[in-house]
Amino acid sequence: MSLRSTLSLLIPLLLCTLLAACDQQRIEKLQPGVSGEAEVRQQFGEPVMVVEKADGSKVLEYPRQPEGSTNYFITLGPDGKLQSIRQALTPESFAQVQPGMPQGEVRKLLGRPAKAQRFAMKPDEEVWDWRFLDGQQKKQFSVTFDREHKVLSTATADDPRETMQGGR
């Protein structure tokens, strides 16, 4: 294996490890009931999406896909103070994804996917993938949607990038 190909494998792994460590440090600097939106944005940056709820609370989305293994939802109460930080890519969240669930509900539950794709042989279906860690093992959770944008099926497998790297 050449130095260039070795580096191309190690750099993304190193970046993911650093991102996870940085996220933990960011989380530790925030205090529920004390930290406000400005502090959250100072630690995490601009969210990819902000959902404002009827009660005045907000949910800020911070996905770490496609290279990371987490997607964070940070909830601010009506008073603007941190209520909770939820890592969305967990077995408990995946178990909530059920056949017939609308695509928008899956997006609210798991956050932005690492990849969305369609296949020529099944043009009425779309597959979304999220990368996550099961212990130290890199995995991928996939959801297949039908033409009406409802969950058709789900699957969990080893992250195909790991399989491809091992087979080189």
C-alpha positions in Angstrom: 0.0 0.0 0.0 1.4 3.4 -1.0 1.9 6.2 1.4 -0.7 8.3 -0.4 -3.4 5.5 0.0 -2.4 5.0 3.6 -2.8 8.7 4.3 -6.1 8.8 2.5 -7.4 6.1 4.9 -5.9 7.6 8.1 -6.8 11.3 7.6 -10.6 10.8 7.7 -10.3 8.4 10.7 -8.2 11.0 12.5 -10.6 13.8 11.7 -13.6 11.7 13.0 -11.8 10.9 16.2 -10.9 14.6 16.7 -14.4 15.7 15.9 -15.9 13.3 18.5 -13.4 14.4 21.1 -14.1 18.1 20.3 -17.9 17.6 20.5 -17.5 16.0 24.0 -15.4 19.0 25.1 -18.1 21.4 23.6 -20.9 19.6 25.5 -19.0 19.8 28.8 -18.8 23.6 28.4 -22.6 23.9 28.3 -24.9 23.7 31.3 -28.6 22.8 31.2 -30.8 25.7 32.5 -27.8 28.1 32.4 -26.3 28.2 28.9 -28.1 30.2 26.3 -28.4 30.0 22.5 -25.4 32.3 22.0 -23.2 29.9 24.1 -24.5 26.9 22.1 -23.7 28.5 18.8 -20.3 29.6 20.1 -19.5 26.0 20.9 -21.2 24.2 18.0 -21.4 26.9 15.3 -24.4 27.5 13.0 -26.9 24.7 13.0 -28.0 23.2 9.7 -31.6 23.6 10.8 -33.6 25.3 13.5 -37.1 24.2 14.4 -39.2 26.7 16.4 -41.9 25.1 18.4 -45.3 26.6 19.3 -44.3 26.8 23.0 -41.3 29.1 22.1 -38.7 26.4 22.4 -36.2 25.7 19.6 -34.4 22.6 18.4 -31.0 23.2 16.7 -29.7 20.4 14.5 -25.9 19.6 14.3 -25.2 16.6 12.1 -21.8 15.1 12.0 -22.5 13.1 8.8 -21.2 12.0 6.4 -17.8 11.4 8.1 -18.9 11.5 11.7 -21.0 9.0 13.7 -23.3 11.4 15.5 -26.1 13.8 14.9 -27.0 16.2 17.7 -30.3 17.9 18.5 -29.9 20.7 21.0 -33.2 21.9 22.6 -33.5 25.4 24.0 -36.5 26.1 26.3 -38.9 29.0 25.8 -36.6 31.0 28.1 -33.7 30.5 25.6 -31.8 28.2 28.0 -30.3 24.8 27.2 -32.8 22.0 28.0 -31.1 19.0 26.5 -28.6 17.6 24.0 -29.6 14.5 22.2 -27.4 12.3 20.2 -29.9 10.9 17.6 -28.0 8.0 16.2 -28.7 5.3 18.8 -30.3 1.9 18.7 -33.3 3.4 20.6 -33.8 6.0 17.9 -33.4 3.4 15.1 -36.0 1.2 16.8 -38.6 4.0 16.5 -38.3 4.0 12.7 -41.2 1.8 11.6 -42.8 0.9 8.2 -45.2 3.5 7.1 -43.5 6.4 9.0 -43.3 9.5 6.9 -39.9 10.6 5.6 -40.1 13.9 7.4 -40.6 12.2 10.8 -37.5 10.1 10.2 -35.6 13.3 9.4 -36.8 14.8 12.6 -35.9 11.7 14.6 -32.4 11.0 13.1 -31.3 14.2 11.5 -29.6 14.7 8.1 -28.4 11.4 6.6 -24.9 10.8 5.5 -26.2 9.8 2.1 -29.4 9.7 0.1 -29.6 7.7 -3.1 -31.9 6.2 -5.7 -31.1 3.1 -7.8 -32.0 2.7 -11.5 -33.6 -0.7 -10.9 -35.9 0.7 -8.2 -36.8 4.2 -9.3 -39.7 4.5 -6.9 -37.5 4.0 -3.8 -35.0 6.2 -2.1 -32.4 5.0 0.5 -31.0 7.1 3.3 -27.9 6.0 5.2 -26.5 7.2 8.6 -23.1 6.2 9.9 -22.9 5.4 13.7 -20.8 3.6 16.2 -21.9 0.4 17.9 -19.3 0.3 20.7 -16.1 0.7 18.6 -17.6 -0.9 15.5 -18.5 1.3 12.6 -22.0 0.6 11.4 -24.6 2.0 8.9 -28.3 2.3 9.5 -30.3 2.5 6.2 -34.0 3.4 5.6 -35.7 2.6 2.4 -38.6 4.9 1.4 -41.3 4.1 -1.1 -42.7 6.4 -3.8 -45.0 8.0 -1.2 -42.0 8.9 1.0 -42.9 6.4 3.7 -40.6 3.9 5.3 -40.6 0.6 3.5 -37.8 -1.1 5.4 -34.7 -0.5 7.6 -31.4 -2.3 7.9 -28.3 -2.2 9.9 -24.9 -3.4 8.6 -21.2 -2.9 8.9 -20.1 0.4 7.4 -19.3 -0.5 3.8 -16.3 1.8 3.8 -14.8 -0.4 6.5 -15.5 -3.5 4.4 -14.0 -1.9 1.3 -10.8 -0.8 3.2 -10.3 -4.3 4.6 -10.6 -5.8 1.1 -8.0 -3.7 -0.6 
